[in-house]
Amino acid sequence: MWYKPPPLNTTFPHLDIFRVENDGQLIWRAAAETLEAAHRRVKILMASEPGDYIIYCQETGDKTLVRAE
């Protein structure tokens, strides 16, 4: 009898988080699976690296700017 294991979860985070440098350059900092998780991650990153961040969706090309407070 042939055994077929269940498929592995092959989903990858599709949201990338970039820090916006003073010269406008984007520096990749993290990835997240949901927009909510990305916003939580940005808050954590802002604690150690204050500044503006962009959340970029690989699936749609949408960008969300999160400004430093």
CHARMM-style PDB file with segment names, atoms N, HN, CA, C and O in Angstrom:
ATOM      1  N   MET     1       0.843  -1.179   0.000  1.00  0.00      PROA
ATOM      2  CA  MET     1       0.000   0.000   0.000  1.00  0.00      PROA
ATOM      3  C   MET     1       0.889   1.244   0.000  1.00  0.00      PROA
ATOM      4  O   MET     1       1.902   1.305   0.697  1.00  0.00      PROA
ATOM      5  N   TRP     2       0.505   2.184  -0.760  1.00  0.00      PROA
ATOM      6  HN  TRP     2      -0.318   2.135  -1.326  1.00  0.00      PROA
ATOM      7  CA  TRP     2       1.265   3.425  -0.928  1.00  0.00      PROA
ATOM      8  C   TRP     2       0.799   4.471   0.079  1.00  0.00      PROA
ATOM      9  O   TRP     2      -0.401   4.712   0.211  1.00  0.00      PROA
ATOM     10  N   TYR     3       1.738   5.092   0.790  1.00  0.00      PROA
ATOM     11  HN  TYR     3       2.712   4.896   0.683  1.00  0.00      PROA
ATOM     12  CA  TYR     3       1.409   6.135   1.758  1.00  0.00      PROA
ATOM     13  C   TYR     3       1.786   7.481   1.179  1.00  0.00      PROA
ATOM     14  O   TYR     3       2.917   7.681   0.737  1.00  0.00      PROA
ATOM     15  N   LYS     4       0.849   8.394   1.182  1.00  0.00      PROA
ATOM     16  HN  LYS     4      -0.070   8.231   1.541  1.00  0.00      PROA
ATOM     17  CA  LYS     4       1.111   9.746   0.701  1.00  0.00      PROA
ATOM     18  C   LYS     4       0.999  10.702   1.888  1.00  0.00      PROA
ATOM     19  O   LYS     4      -0.091  10.877   2.431  1.00  0.00      PROA
ATOM     20  N   PRO     5       2.109  11.326   2.302  1.00  0.00      PROA
ATOM     21  CA  PRO     5       2.038  12.242   3.446  1.00  0.00      PROA
ATOM     22  C   PRO     5       1.223  13.477   3.106  1.00  0.00      PROA
ATOM     23  O   PRO     5       1.121  13.853   1.938  1.00  0.00      PROA
ATOM     24  N   PRO     6       0.646  14.105   4.112  1.00  0.00      PROA
ATOM     25  CA  PRO     6      -0.106  15.327   3.846  1.00  0.00      PROA
ATOM     26  C   PRO     6       0.819  16.408   3.298  1.00  0.00      PROA
ATOM     27  O   PRO     6       2.006  16.432   3.622  1.00  0.00      PROA
ATOM     28  N   PRO     7       0.278  17.309   2.462  1.00  0.00      PROA
ATOM     29  CA  PRO     7       1.131  18.362   1.894  1.00  0.00      PROA
ATOM     30  C   PRO     7       1.663  19.283   2.984  1.00  0.00      PROA
ATOM     31  O   PRO     7       0.976  19.585   3.960  1.00  0.00      PROA
ATOM     32  N   LEU     8       2.883  19.711   2.796  1.00  0.00      PROA
ATOM     33  HN  LEU     8       3.441  19.465   2.003  1.00  0.00      PROA
ATOM     34  CA  LEU     8       3.474  20.656   3.727  1.00  0.00      PROA
ATOM     35  C   LEU     8       2.862  22.029   3.500  1.00  0.00      PROA
ATOM     36  O   LEU     8       2.440  22.360   2.392  1.00  0.00      PROA
ATOM     37  N   ASN     9       2.820  22.813   4.553  1.00  0.00      PROA
ATOM     38  HN  ASN     9       3.162  22.544   5.453  1.00  0.00      PROA
ATOM     39  CA  ASN     9       2.335  24.181   4.423  1.00  0.00      PROA
ATOM     40  C   ASN     9       3.412  24.965   3.671  1.00  0.00      PROA
ATOM     41  O   ASN     9       4.461  25.287   4.229  1.00  0.00      PROA
ATOM     42  N   THR    10       3.145  25.263   2.417  1.00  0.00      PROA
ATOM     43  HN  THR    10       2.293  25.001   1.964  1.00  0.00      PROA
ATOM     44  CA  THR    10       4.135  25.935   1.589  1.00  0.00      PROA
ATOM     45  C   THR    10       3.833  27.423   1.420  1.00  0.00      PROA
ATOM     46  O   THR    10       4.356  28.072   0.514  1.00  0.00      PROA
ATOM     47  N   THR    11       3.000  27.946   2.285  1.00  0.00      PROA
ATOM     48  HN  THR    11       2.576  27.419   3.021  1.00  0.00      PROA
ATOM     49  CA  THR    11       2.732  29.373   2.179  1.00  0.00      PROA
ATOM     50  C   THR    11       3.897  30.155   2.754  1.00  0.00      PROA
ATOM     51  O   THR    11       4.478  29.789   3.775  1.00  0.00      PROA
ATOM     52  N   PHE    12       4.213  31.221   2.083  1.00  0.00      PROA
ATOM     53  HN  PHE    12       3.741  31.519   1.253  1.00  0.00      PROA
ATOM     54  CA  PHE    12       5.280  32.099   2.516  1.00  0.00      PROA
ATOM     55  C   PHE    12       4.690  33.469   2.814  1.00  0.00      PROA
ATOM     56  O   PHE    12       3.696  33.864   2.204  1.00  0.00      PROA
ATOM     57  N   PRO    13       5.289  34.190   3.739  1.00  0.00      PROA
ATOM     58  CA  PRO    13       4.794  35.542   4.005  1.00  0.00      PROA
ATOM     59  C   PRO    13       4.810  36.357   2.711  1.00  0.00      PROA
ATOM     60  O   PRO    13       5.800  36.356   1.980  1.00  0.00      PROA
ATOM     61  N   HSD    14       3.719  37.042   2.440  1.00  0.00      PROA
ATOM     62  HN  HSD    14       2.915  37.044   3.034  1.00  0.00      PROA
ATOM     63  CA  HSD    14       3.658  37.817   1.204  1.00  0.00      PROA
ATOM     64  C   HSD    14       3.716  39.328   1.445  1.00  0.00      PROA
ATOM     65  O   HSD    14       3.553  40.117   0.514  1.00  0.00      PROA
ATOM     66  N   LEU    15       3.945  39.719   2.687  1.00  0.00      PROA
ATOM     67  HN  LEU    15       4.077  39.079   3.443  1.00  0.00      PROA
ATOM     68  CA  LEU    15       4.092  41.132   2.999  1.00  0.00      PROA
ATOM     69  C   LEU    15       5.530  41.391   3.453  1.00  0.00      PROA
ATOM     70  O   LEU    15       6.017  40.761   4.392  1.00  0.00      PROA
ATOM     71  N   ASP    16       6.192  42.312   2.786  1.00  0.00      PROA
ATOM     72  HN  ASP    16       5.797  42.824   2.023  1.00  0.00      PROA
ATOM     73  CA  ASP    16       7.544  42.690   3.161  1.00  0.00      PROA
ATOM     74  C   ASP    16       7.504  44.040   3.867  1.00  0.00      PROA
ATOM     75  O   ASP    16       6.711  44.916   3.522  1.00  0.00      PROA
ATOM     76  N   ILE    17       8.370  44.189   4.855  1.00  0.00      PROA
ATOM     77  HN  ILE    17       9.014  43.478   5.135  1.00  0.00      PROA
ATOM     78  CA  ILE    17       8.434  45.420   5.638  1.00  0.00      PROA
ATOM     79  C   ILE    17       9.790  46.066   5.384  1.00  0.00      PROA
ATOM     80  O   ILE    17      10.835  45.446   5.581  1.00  0.00      PROA
ATOM     81  N   PHE    18       9.754  47.316   4.946  1.00  0.00      PROA
ATOM     82  HN  PHE    18       8.905  47.819   4.786  1.00  0.00      PROA
ATOM     83  CA  PHE    18      10.964  48.068   4.645  1.00  0.00      PROA
ATOM     84  C   PHE    18      11.028  49.317   5.514  1.00  0.00      PROA
ATOM     85  O   PHE    18      10.006  49.949   5.780  1.00  0.00      PROA
ATOM     86  N   ARG    19      12.228  49.670   5.953  1.00  0.00      PROA
ATOM     87  HN  ARG    19      13.059  49.158   5.737  1.00  0.00      PROA
ATOM     88  CA  ARG    19      12.450  50.940   6.640  1.00  0.00      PROA
ATOM     89  C   ARG    19      12.862  51.951   5.583  1.00  0.00      PROA
ATOM     90  O   ARG    19      13.671  51.645   4.707  1.00  0.00      PROA
ATOM     91  N   VAL    20      12.306  53.160   5.663  1.00  0.00      PROA
ATOM     92  HN  VAL    20      11.648  53.409   6.374  1.00  0.00      PROA
ATOM     93  CA  VAL    20      12.643  54.218   4.720  1.00  0.00      PROA
ATOM     94  C   VAL    20      13.811  55.014   5.304  1.00  0.00      PROA
ATOM     95  O   VAL    20      13.677  55.637   6.357  1.00  0.00      PROA
ATOM     96  N   GLU    21      14.934  54.994   4.629  1.00  0.00      PROA
ATOM     97  HN  GLU    21      15.043  54.488   3.773  1.00  0.00      PROA
ATOM     98  CA  GLU    21      16.111  55.730   5.075  1.00  0.00      PROA
ATOM     99  C   GLU    21      15.946  57.220   4.764  1.00  0.00      PROA
ATOM    100  O   GLU    21      15.059  57.610   4.005  1.00  0.00      PROA
ATOM    101  N   ASN    22      16.801  58.039   5.352  1.00  0.00      PROA
ATOM    102  HN  ASN    22      17.521  57.723   5.969  1.00  0.00      PROA
ATOM    103  CA  ASN    22      16.725  59.489   5.141  1.00  0.00      PROA
ATOM    104  C   ASN    22      16.858  59.883   3.679  1.00  0.00      PROA
ATOM    105  O   ASN    22      16.276  60.879   3.250  1.00  0.00      PROA
ATOM    106  N   ASP    23      17.618  59.110   2.910  1.00  0.00      PROA
ATOM    107  HN  ASP    23      18.090  58.301   3.258  1.00  0.00      PROA
ATOM    108  CA  ASP    23      17.805  59.419   1.488  1.00  0.00      PROA
ATOM    109  C   ASP    23      16.723  58.793   0.605  1.00  0.00      PROA
ATOM    110  O   ASP    23      16.794  58.886  -0.621  1.00  0.00      PROA
ATOM    111  N   GLY    24      15.716  58.153   1.226  1.00  0.00      PROA
ATOM    112  HN  GLY    24      15.658  58.078   2.222  1.00  0.00      PROA
ATOM    113  CA  GLY    24      14.621  57.542   0.480  1.00  0.00      PROA
ATOM    114  C   GLY    24      14.846  56.081   0.134  1.00  0.00      PROA
ATOM    115  O   GLY    24      13.939  55.412  -0.360  1.00  0.00      PROA
ATOM    116  N   GLN    25      16.041  55.585   0.388  1.00  0.00      PROA
ATOM    117  HN  GLN    25      16.778  56.128   0.790  1.00  0.00      PROA
ATOM    118  CA  GLN    25      16.329  54.182   0.110  1.00  0.00      PROA
ATOM    119  C   GLN    25      15.505  53.295   1.035  1.00  0.00      PROA
ATOM    120  O   GLN    25      15.280  53.638   2.195  1.00  0.00      PROA
ATOM    121  N   LEU    26      15.052  52.144   0.514  1.00  0.00      PROA
ATOM    122  HN  LEU    26      15.234  51.866  -0.429  1.00  0.00      PROA
ATOM    123  CA  LEU    26      14.284  51.184   1.306  1.00  0.00      PROA
ATOM    124  C   LEU    26      15.199  50.050   1.742  1.00  0.00      PROA
ATOM    125  O   LEU    26      15.928  49.474   0.934  1.00  0.00      PROA
ATOM    126  N   ILE    27      15.148  49.740   3.032  1.00  0.00      PROA
ATOM    127  HN  ILE    27      14.556  50.208   3.688  1.00  0.00      PROA
ATOM    128  CA  ILE    27      15.946  48.649   3.587  1.00  0.00      PROA
ATOM    129  C   ILE    27      14.981  47.596   4.133  1.00  0.00      PROA
ATOM    130  O   ILE    27      14.165  47.886   5.008  1.00  0.00      PROA
ATOM    131  N   TRP    28      15.082  46.370   3.609  1.00  0.00      PROA
ATOM    132  HN  TRP    28      15.745  46.135   2.899  1.00  0.00      PROA
ATOM    133  CA  TRP    28      14.194  45.291   4.053  1.00  0.00      PROA
ATOM    134  C   TRP    28      14.497  44.971   5.508  1.00  0.00      PROA
ATOM    135  O   TRP    28      15.656  44.860   5.906  1.00  0.00      PROA
ATOM    136  N   ARG    29      13.419  44.820   6.308  1.00  0.00      PROA
ATOM    137  HN  ARG    29      12.477  44.910   5.984  1.00  0.00      PROA
ATOM    138  CA  ARG    29      13.588  44.531   7.729  1.00  0.00      PROA
ATOM    139  C   ARG    29      12.890  43.251   8.172  1.00  0.00      PROA
ATOM    140  O   ARG    29      13.378  42.580   9.082  1.00  0.00      PROA
ATOM    141  N   ALA    30      11.758  42.890   7.556  1.00  0.00      PROA
ATOM    142  HN  ALA    30      11.361  43.436   6.818  1.00  0.00      PROA
ATOM    143  CA  ALA    30      11.017  41.714   8.018  1.00  0.00      PROA
ATOM    144  C   ALA    30       9.952  41.333   6.993  1.00  0.00      PROA
ATOM    145  O   ALA    30       9.763  42.010   5.983  1.00  0.00      PROA
ATOM    146  N   ALA    31       9.264  40.230   7.282  1.00  0.00      PROA
ATOM    147  HN  ALA    31       9.418  39.680   8.103  1.00  0.00      PROA
ATOM    148  CA  ALA    31       8.136  39.779   6.466  1.00  0.00      PROA
ATOM    149  C   ALA    31       7.018  39.355   7.405  1.00  0.00      PROA
ATOM    150  O   ALA    31       7.255  39.020   8.565  1.00  0.00      PROA
ATOM    151  N   ALA    32       5.795  39.375   6.883  1.00  0.00      PROA
ATOM    152  HN  ALA    32       5.603  39.647   5.940  1.00  0.00      PROA
ATOM    153  CA  ALA    32       4.631  38.984   7.684  1.00  0.00      PROA
ATOM    154  C   ALA    32       3.597  38.346   6.773  1.00  0.00      PROA
ATOM    155  O   ALA    32       3.597  38.556   5.560  1.00  0.00      PROA
ATOM    156  N   GLU    33       2.715  37.562   7.384  1.00  0.00      PROA
ATOM    157  HN  GLU    33       2.715  37.392   8.369  1.00  0.00      PROA
ATOM    158  CA  GLU    33       1.684  36.872   6.606  1.00  0.00      PROA
ATOM    159  C   GLU    33       0.396  37.670   6.494  1.00  0.00      PROA
ATOM    160  O   GLU    33      -0.359  37.483   5.541  1.00  0.00      PROA
ATOM    161  N   THR    34       0.127  38.561   7.455  1.00  0.00      PROA
ATOM    162  HN  THR    34       0.741  38.713   8.230  1.00  0.00      PROA
ATOM    163  CA  THR    34      -1.096  39.361   7.417  1.00  0.00      PROA
ATOM    164  C   THR    34      -0.745  40.827   7.649  1.00  0.00      PROA
ATOM    165  O   THR    34       0.314  41.143   8.190  1.00  0.00      PROA
ATOM    166  N   LEU    35      -1.638  41.712   7.237  1.00  0.00      PROA
ATOM    167  HN  LEU    35      -2.499  41.456   6.798  1.00  0.00      PROA
ATOM    168  CA  LEU    35      -1.421  43.137   7.436  1.00  0.00      PROA
ATOM    169  C   LEU    35      -1.388  43.472   8.926  1.00  0.00      PROA
ATOM    170  O   LEU    35      -0.600  44.313   9.358  1.00  0.00      PROA
ATOM    171  N   GLU    36      -2.230  42.827   9.696  1.00  0.00      PROA
ATOM    172  HN  GLU    36      -2.871  42.144   9.345  1.00  0.00      PROA
ATOM    173  CA  GLU    36      -2.244  43.044  11.152  1.00  0.00      PROA
ATOM    174  C   GLU    36      -0.898  42.654  11.772  1.00  0.00      PROA
ATOM    175  O   GLU    36      -0.350  43.384  12.597  1.00  0.00      PROA
ATOM    176  N   ALA    37      -0.380  41.506  11.367  1.00  0.00      PROA
ATOM    177  HN  ALA    37      -0.825  40.913  10.696  1.00  0.00      PROA
ATOM    178  CA  ALA    37       0.917  41.062  11.869  1.00  0.00      PROA
ATOM    179  C   ALA    37       2.029  42.008  11.426  1.00  0.00      PROA
ATOM    180  O   ALA    37       2.969  42.256  12.181  1.00  0.00      PROA
ATOM    181  N   ALA    38       1.928  42.532  10.221  1.00  0.00      PROA
ATOM    182  HN  ALA    38       1.164  42.331   9.608  1.00  0.00      PROA
ATOM    183  CA  ALA    38       2.927  43.477   9.720  1.00  0.00      PROA
ATOM    184  C   ALA    38       2.924  44.762  10.540  1.00  0.00      PROA
ATOM    185  O   ALA    38       3.985  45.294  10.867  1.00  0.00      PROA
ATOM    186  N   HSD    39       1.737  45.261  10.874  1.00  0.00      PROA
ATOM    187  HN  HSD    39       0.875  44.829  10.609  1.00  0.00      PROA
ATOM    188  CA  HSD    39       1.652  46.475  11.693  1.00  0.00      PROA
ATOM    189  C   HSD    39       2.241  46.227  13.088  1.00  0.00      PROA
ATOM    190  O   HSD    39       2.921  47.095  13.636  1.00  0.00      PROA
ATOM    191  N   ARG    40       1.984  45.061  13.654  1.00  0.00      PROA
ATOM    192  HN  ARG    40       1.432  44.357  13.209  1.00  0.00      PROA
ATOM    193  CA  ARG    40       2.581  44.737  14.965  1.00  0.00      PROA
ATOM    194  C   ARG    40       4.104  44.699  14.868  1.00  0.00      PROA
ATOM    195  O   ARG    40       4.801  45.203  15.749  1.00  0.00      PROA
ATOM    196  N   ARG    41       4.608  44.107  13.806  1.00  0.00      PROA
ATOM    197  HN  ARG    41       4.041  43.698  13.090  1.00  0.00      PROA
ATOM    198  CA  ARG    41       6.052  44.007  13.614  1.00  0.00      PROA
ATOM    199  C   ARG    41       6.676  45.391  13.435  1.00  0.00      PROA
ATOM    200  O   ARG    41       7.758  45.655  13.960  1.00  0.00      PROA
ATOM    201  N   VAL    42       6.002  46.275  12.699  1.00  0.00      PROA
ATOM    202  HN  VAL    42       5.124  46.061  12.273  1.00  0.00      PROA
ATOM    203  CA  VAL    42       6.512  47.637  12.502  1.00  0.00      PROA
ATOM    204  C   VAL    42       6.636  48.346  13.851  1.00  0.00      PROA
ATOM    205  O   VAL    42       7.626  49.035  14.098  1.00  0.00      PROA
ATOM    206  N   LYS    43       5.649  48.185  14.717  1.00  0.00      PROA
ATOM    207  HN  LYS    43       4.844  47.625  14.516  1.00  0.00      PROA
ATOM    208  CA  LYS    43       5.724  48.816  16.038  1.00  0.00      PROA
ATOM    209  C   LYS    43       6.938  48.326  16.815  1.00  0.00      PROA
ATOM    210  O   LYS    43       7.612  49.109  17.485  1.00  0.00      PROA
ATOM    211  N   ILE    44       7.212  47.042  16.724  1.00  0.00      PROA
ATOM    212  HN  ILE    44       6.665  46.406  16.180  1.00  0.00      PROA
ATOM    213  CA  ILE    44       8.380  46.481  17.398  1.00  0.00      PROA
ATOM    214  C   ILE    44       9.665  47.063  16.791  1.00  0.00      PROA
ATOM    215  O   ILE    44      10.580  47.455  17.515  1.00  0.00      PROA
ATOM    216  N   LEU    45       9.718  47.112  15.473  1.00  0.00      PROA
ATOM    217  HN  LEU    45       8.975  46.793  14.885  1.00  0.00      PROA
ATOM    218  CA  LEU    45      10.899  47.658  14.807  1.00  0.00      PROA
ATOM    219  C   LEU    45      11.113  49.132  15.144  1.00  0.00      PROA
ATOM    220  O   LEU    45      12.248  49.572  15.323  1.00  0.00      PROA
ATOM    221  N   MET    46      10.019  49.896  15.229  1.00  0.00      PROA
ATOM    222  HN  MET    46       9.097  49.539  15.084  1.00  0.00      PROA
ATOM    223  CA  MET    46      10.123  51.326  15.524  1.00  0.00      PROA
ATOM    224  C   MET    46      10.726  51.591  16.904  1.00  0.00      PROA
ATOM    225  O   MET    46      11.316  52.647  17.133  1.00  0.00      PROA
ATOM    226  N   ALA    47      10.578  50.642  17.812  1.00  0.00      PROA
ATOM    227  HN  ALA    47      10.099  49.785  17.626  1.00  0.00      PROA
ATOM    228  CA  ALA    47      11.135  50.816  19.153  1.00  0.00      PROA
ATOM    229  C   ALA    47      12.654  50.877  19.112  1.00  0.00      PROA
ATOM    230  O   ALA    47      13.267  51.604  19.894  1.00  0.00      PROA
ATOM    231  N   SER    48      13.264  50.120  18.210  1.00  0.00      PROA
ATOM    232  HN  SER    48      12.765  49.529  17.575  1.00  0.00      PROA
ATOM    233  CA  SER    48      14.724  50.118  18.125  1.00  0.00      PROA
ATOM    234  C   SER    48      15.264  50.909  16.938  1.00  0.00      PROA
ATOM    235  O   SER    48      16.407  51.368  16.959  1.00  0.00      PROA
ATOM    236  N   GLU    49      14.441  51.068  15.906  1.00  0.00      PROA
ATOM    237  HN  GLU    49      13.513  50.696  15.889  1.00  0.00      PROA
ATOM    238  CA  GLU    49      14.848  51.808  14.712  1.00  0.00      PROA
ATOM    239  C   GLU    49      13.733  52.779  14.323  1.00  0.00      PROA
ATOM    240  O   GLU    49      12.959  52.490  13.410  1.00  0.00      PROA
ATOM    241  N   PRO    50      13.639  53.921  14.996  1.00  0.00      PROA
ATOM    242  CA  PRO    50      12.572  54.874  14.676  1.00  0.00      PROA
ATOM    243  C   PRO    50      12.668  55.331  13.223  1.00  0.00      PROA
ATOM    244  O   PRO    50      13.753  55.417  12.650  1.00  0.00      PROA
ATOM    245  N   GLY    51      11.526  55.614  12.657  1.00  0.00      PROA
ATOM    246  HN  GLY    51      10.644  55.543  13.123  1.00  0.00      PROA
ATOM    247  CA  GLY    51      11.476  56.096  11.281  1.00  0.00      PROA
ATOM    248  C   GLY    51      10.206  55.643  10.605  1.00  0.00      PROA
ATOM    249  O   GLY    51       9.346  55.012  11.220  1.00  0.00      PROA
ATOM    250  N   ASP    52      10.096  55.969   9.335  1.00  0.00      PROA
ATOM    251  HN  ASP    52      10.795  56.482   8.835  1.00  0.00      PROA
ATOM    252  CA  ASP    52       8.949  55.552   8.537  1.00  0.00      PROA
ATOM    253  C   ASP    52       9.209  54.159   7.969  1.00  0.00      PROA
ATOM    254  O   ASP    52      10.350  53.784   7.700  1.00  0.00      PROA
ATOM    255  N   TYR    53       8.125  53.401   7.793  1.00  0.00      PROA
ATOM    256  HN  TYR    53       7.198  53.706   8.011  1.00  0.00      PROA
ATOM    257  CA  TYR    53       8.214  52.054   7.242  1.00  0.00      PROA
ATOM    258  C   TYR    53       7.178  51.893   6.135  1.00  0.00      PROA
ATOM    259  O   TYR    53       6.138  52.553   6.133  1.00  0.00      PROA
ATOM    260  N   ILE    54       7.481  51.012   5.205  1.00  0.00      PROA
ATOM    261  HN  ILE    54       8.325  50.476   5.206  1.00  0.00      PROA
ATOM    262  CA  ILE    54       6.542  50.665   4.139  1.00  0.00      PROA
ATOM    263  C   ILE    54       6.263  49.173   4.226  1.00  0.00      PROA
ATOM    264  O   ILE    54       7.182  48.359   4.320  1.00  0.00      PROA
ATOM    265  N   ILE    55       4.984  48.830   4.193  1.00  0.00      PROA
ATOM    266  HN  ILE    55       4.238  49.491   4.117  1.00  0.00      PROA
ATOM    267  CA  ILE    55       4.565  47.434   4.110  1.00  0.00      PROA
ATOM    268  C   ILE    55       4.170  47.203   2.651  1.00  0.00      PROA
ATOM    269  O   ILE    55       3.274  47.869   2.131  1.00  0.00      PROA
ATOM    270  N   TYR    56       4.829  46.276   2.010  1.00  0.00      PROA
ATOM    271  HN  TYR    56       5.556  45.735   2.432  1.00  0.00      PROA
ATOM    272  CA  TYR    56       4.620  46.007   0.584  1.00  0.00      PROA
ATOM    273  C   TYR    56       4.023  44.623   0.391  1.00  0.00      PROA
ATOM    274  O   TYR    56       4.560  43.632   0.886  1.00  0.00      PROA
ATOM    275  N   CYS    57       2.907  44.561  -0.334  1.00  0.00      PROA
ATOM    276  HN  CYS    57       2.471  45.366  -0.735  1.00  0.00      PROA
ATOM    277  CA  CYS    57       2.244  43.288  -0.623  1.00  0.00      PROA
ATOM    278  C   CYS    57       2.748  42.756  -1.963  1.00  0.00      PROA
ATOM    279  O   CYS    57       2.548  43.386  -3.001  1.00  0.00      PROA
ATOM    280  N   GLN    58       3.398  41.601  -1.934  1.00  0.00      PROA
ATOM    281  HN  GLN    58       3.561  41.090  -1.090  1.00  0.00      PROA
ATOM    282  CA  GLN    58       3.921  40.995  -3.152  1.00  0.00      PROA
ATOM    283  C   GLN    58       2.816  40.555  -4.107  1.00  0.00      PROA
ATOM    284  O   GLN    58       3.012  40.541  -5.322  1.00  0.00      PROA
ATOM    285  N   GLU    59       1.660  40.200  -3.563  1.00  0.00      PROA
ATOM    286  HN  GLU    59       1.501  40.212  -2.575  1.00  0.00      PROA
ATOM    287  CA  GLU    59       0.566  39.698  -4.403  1.00  0.00      PROA
ATOM    288  C   GLU    59      -0.122  40.802  -5.203  1.00  0.00      PROA
ATOM    289  O   GLU    59      -0.472  40.599  -6.365  1.00  0.00      PROA
ATOM    290  N   THR    60      -0.317  41.963  -4.591  1.00  0.00      PROA
ATOM    291  HN  THR    60      -0.032  42.128  -3.646  1.00  0.00      PROA
ATOM    292  CA  THR    60      -1.085  43.027  -5.243  1.00  0.00      PROA
ATOM    293  C   THR    60      -0.249  44.234  -5.652  1.00  0.00      PROA
ATOM    294  O   THR    60      -0.676  45.030  -6.489  1.00  0.00      PROA
ATOM    295  N   GLY    61       0.943  44.376  -5.066  1.00  0.00      PROA
ATOM    296  HN  GLY    61       1.290  43.730  -4.386  1.00  0.00      PROA
ATOM    297  CA  GLY    61       1.765  45.546  -5.328  1.00  0.00      PROA
ATOM    298  C   GLY    61       1.387  46.745  -4.468  1.00  0.00      PROA
ATOM    299  O   GLY    61       1.978  47.816  -4.599  1.00  0.00      PROA
ATOM    300  N   ASP    62       0.400  46.566  -3.587  1.00  0.00      PROA
ATOM    301  HN  ASP    62      -0.081  45.696  -3.481  1.00  0.00      PROA
ATOM    302  CA  ASP    62      -0.029  47.662  -2.704  1.00  0.00      PROA
ATOM    303  C   ASP    62       1.061  47.985  -1.697  1.00  0.00      PROA
ATOM    304  O   ASP    62       1.779  47.108  -1.218  1.00  0.00      PROA
ATOM    305  N   LYS    63       1.163  49.285  -1.389  1.00  0.00      PROA
ATOM    306  HN  LYS    63       0.579  49.998  -1.778  1.00  0.00      PROA
ATOM    307  CA  LYS    63       2.131  49.751  -0.391  1.00  0.00      PROA
ATOM    308  C   LYS    63       1.389  50.532   0.677  1.00  0.00      PROA
ATOM    309  O   LYS    63       0.525  51.354   0.374  1.00  0.00      PROA
ATOM    310  N   THR    64       1.735  50.268   1.930  1.00  0.00      PROA
ATOM    311  HN  THR    64       2.438  49.600   2.176  1.00  0.00      PROA
ATOM    312  CA  THR    64       1.155  50.990   3.065  1.00  0.00      PROA
ATOM    313  C   THR    64       2.286  51.689   3.796  1.00  0.00      PROA
ATOM    314  O   THR    64       3.222  51.043   4.268  1.00  0.00      PROA
ATOM    315  N   LEU    65       2.200  53.013   3.891  1.00  0.00      PROA
ATOM    316  HN  LEU    65       1.440  53.538   3.508  1.00  0.00      PROA
ATOM    317  CA  LEU    65       3.220  53.789   4.601  1.00  0.00      PROA
ATOM    318  C   LEU    65       2.811  53.908   6.058  1.00  0.00      PROA
ATOM    319  O   LEU    65       1.685  54.299   6.368  1.00  0.00      PROA
ATOM    320  N   VAL    66       3.731  53.570   6.951  1.00  0.00      PROA
ATOM    321  HN  VAL    66       4.646  53.253   6.699  1.00  0.00      PROA
ATOM    322  CA  VAL    66       3.517  53.709   8.380  1.00  0.00      PROA
ATOM    323  C   VAL    66       4.505  54.771   8.860  1.00  0.00      PROA
ATOM    324  O   VAL    66       5.713  54.534   8.893  1.00  0.00      PROA
ATOM    325  N   ARG    67       3.989  55.929   9.227  1.00  0.00      PROA
ATOM    326  HN  ARG    67       3.008  56.121   9.200  1.00  0.00      PROA
ATOM    327  CA  ARG    67       4.840  57.059   9.623  1.00  0.00      PROA
ATOM    328  C   ARG    67       5.250  56.951  11.080  1.00  0.00      PROA
ATOM    329  O   ARG    67       4.502  56.458  11.924  1.00  0.00      PROA
ATOM    330  N   ALA    68       6.470  57.430  11.353  1.00  0.00      PROA
ATOM    331  HN  ALA    68       7.077  57.831  10.667  1.00  0.00      PROA
ATOM    332  CA  ALA    68       6.948  57.502  12.727  1.00  0.00      PROA
ATOM    333  C   ALA    68       6.090  58.497  13.486  1.00  0.00      PROA
ATOM    334  O   ALA    68       5.648  59.507  12.938  1.00  0.00      PROA
ATOM    335  N   GLU    69       5.863  58.197  14.749  1.00  0.00      PROA
ATOM    336  HN  GLU    69       6.221  57.377  15.195  1.00  0.00      PROA
ATOM    337  CA  GLU    69       5.007  59.081  15.559  1.00  0.00      PROA
ATOM    338  C   GLU    69       5.780  60.183  16.195  1.00  0.00      PROA
ATOM    339  OT1 GLU    69       5.208  61.009  16.905  1.00  0.00      PROA
TER     340      GLU     69
END
